[in-house]
Amino acid sequence: MKKILYLSYYWPPSGGPGVQRTLKFSKYLQDNDIEPFVVTVKEKSASYPLIDKSLKKEIPKSLKVFKTRSFEPLDFYRLFTKKKEIPYSGFVNMDKSTPFQKLSRFIRGNLFIPDARVGWKSFAYRQSKKLLKQENFDLILTTSPPHSTQLAGLKLKLKTNLPWVADMRDPWTDIYYYKDFYHLPFAKRKDARLELQVLENADKIIVTSPTTKKLFANKSDKIDPDKIFVIPNGYDADDFTERSSPSKKFFVITYSGTIADSYHVEEFISSLAEFKKQKPDFPIKVRFVGKVAPGIKKQIKKLGLSDIVDYIGYVNHKESISYLLKSSILFMALPKVEHNKGIVPGKLFEYLSARKPILFIGPRDSDVAHIIDECKAGRSCDYVDGIRMLDYLNELSSRWEENPNLDLKGKAYKKYSRQALTKVLADTIKEL
């Protein structure tokens, strides 16, 4: 059995999409003759924006996990905020307009490069060096964000010359909220230099979308596009043991996850208002399971939709899937920002596994739209195409009146199971 050193900042009880990828890969790699040794941060030292203790139950008992301390600048940030919240990626859960928030993002962008969790890098490196003396590893695998984890991988690669795979779930200097950190010229140059060092020195790079592959491959002539592999996020069949039970009383539209003002779903909300105007007695219910930006709530209230909208808030992973299975259809959107065609949220694959029709808002030539089309799983609409959105709502609501169960029948989505994707990762590792 091959042994790999697997560095990941996010690990249960961390919640959110980032931890899912590492946890599921670790869970199924052992079925592919690969034994991961996970190096992560101690819960008491970590700065987790979200907590989901239920994920601890999914850690295989045989898995070897090594936790370290960390220096966390975000602890100081929390001291000065009333809510005591840890910011999400890009501070999307914060009011960015306040002077304090602007100052916080400026400090983050210029003093903590490449990210606010860079203080874990040295601890992760030291723990990895210790393990390298105790075990004969075949490969090093690092996953990010935070991209500072890749810097630990880079240092280990240069020190040991072991094969190194960098799993990069998101872009680095091209992430859509990058400009929000007010980088000074020196900080931008340093960040770009670190990104290039990782991309050029990694033996293989894994990304979650074809668009991100092109983005990274074009960074330097020294980066061979053939060493970049696309392994998207996926769904775990073990998470879908509950039966689908769509409501017979309400036509339920569910959005799961964080939705910020940058998602620009104004036209969708206007379409809902028009739908309600055309069918005032139709029993429709919209559920937001996760963090919703104040601007979106304001528009919902302004258009008189508060009576049909439920704000559930953040729930653990198991509960979020339960909400999907109790829905009639699912709604998702991408932020309207540069390079958004390559953003493929992990929840897309759980949407697919829930087998509900998906109303997607974003570029119709995006990677998400291609996957939805491939799986015949719904309709993609541009941000301003309210007519297309309303038409799909009318179509699905009419079908719901005939039969409240709108569940899809195709099987194309199964290629995105965590088991299948872990086999792709395992084959990629074995090639090295």
Residue, then its C-alpha position, 0 to 999 in steps of 0.5 A: m500500500k502506498k503512503i502519502l503525506y496529506l496536508s490540509y488546514y480544514w478538517p472536522p469539526s470545520g464545516g463548509p465545502g472545503v473540508q468535504r473534499t479532504l475528508k472524502f478523499s481520505k475516506y476512500l483513498q484507502d479503498n484504492d491501496i493508498e494510506p493517507f497520513v493527514v496533517t492538520v491544525k488543532e481545533k483550539s488553534a484553528s480559525y474556522p468560519l463554520i463548525d460542523k461537529s457531525l463530520k467527526k463521525e465520518i473520519p475512518k477509525s483507521l486513519k492517522v491524523f496529526k494535529t498541530r498548533s498554529f499562529e492565527p491572526l484572525d484571533f486578533y480580528r475577532l477581539f475587535t468585532k462585536k459578533k466574534e465571527i471569523p470571516y468567510s472567504g473574501f469576508v462575504n459574511m461581513d459588512k465591507s463598507t465600514p471603515f473597520q472592515k476596509l482596514s481589516r482587509f487592507i491589513r490582511g492583504n498586505l501583512f498576511i501573504p498569501d492568506a490569514r492562515v499563513g501562521w500554520k505553515s511552519f507548524a505544518y512543515r515541522q510536523s511533516k518533517k517529523l513524520l518523514k523521519q518515521e515513515n517512508f512516504d511515496l508522495i506529498l499531497t497538499t490541498s488549498p485554500p488556504h494557499s499558504t498550505q501549498l508553501a509548506g508543500l513547496k518547502l517539503k518538495l525542495k527539502t525531500n525531492l519527493p513527488w508533490v501534488a498540489d490540489m488547488r480548489d480555487p484560483w489564487t491571485d485570480i479569485y473573484y474577491y482578490k481586489d477586496f484586499y487592497h494589495l499594495p504593489f509589493a504585496k501583489r508581486k510577492d503573492a504572484r511570485l509565490e503562486l508561480q513557484v508553487l505552480e512551476n515546482a509541483d509535479k502535478i496540479i489538481v484543479t476543480s474545473p477546466t477553466t481554472k486549468k487554463l487559468f493556471a496553465n497560462k501563468s508561465d511557459k514553464i507550466d506544462p498543461d499536461k501536469i494539470f488534472v481536473i478532478p471536480n468536487g462531488y457527492d458521497a452516496d453515503d450522505f444520501t441515505e434519507r429518501s427523497s420526500p418533496s412537499k405535497k403542500f408547497f412548491v419548495i425552492t431551496y438555495s443551500g450555502t452562502i449567497a452574497d450581494s455579488y451573486h446579483v440574483e435581483e432578476f431572479i427575485s423579480s421573477l419570483a415577484e412576477f410569478k406570485k403576481q401571476k399565480p397569487d394562490f399558488p403555494i410556493k415557498v423559498r428556503f435559504v439554507g445558509k448565510v444570506a446577504p442583507g441586500i438580498k433580504k432587503q430586495i425580497k422584503k421590498l418586493g413583498l415576498s417575505d411571506i413566502v421566504d424562509y431564512i434557515g441559516y447555517v446547518n450541519h452537512k446532514e441537515s443541509i442534505s435533508y433540506l435538499l431532499k425535501s425540496s421540489i426544485l433547487f436554486m443556485a447562482l455564481p457571483k457575477v465577477e471576473h473568472n466566474k466561468g470556472i467557479v464550480p461550487g461543491k454543492l452543485f454535485e450534492y444538488l445533482s445527487a438530490r435529483k431535483p431540477i436545478l435553476f441555475i443563474g450564471p454564465r450559460d457557457s460556464d463549467v457549471a452550466h456544462i455539467i448541468d446540461e451534461c446531466k440533463a439536470g435543469r436550466s441555466c439562465d443569464y443574470v438578466d434573463g428574467i423571462r427565461m427564469l420565469d418560464y422555467l418556474n411556470e413550467l416546473s410549477s405546472r408539472w408540480e400541480e400534476n405530480p409533486n414529485l419532480d425528481l430526475k431519472g438520469k444516471a449521468y451524475k454518478k460519474y461525480s460520486r466521491q468514490a469515482l473521483t477518489k479513484v481518479l485521484a488515486d490513479t493520478i498519484k500512482e502515476l508518480 
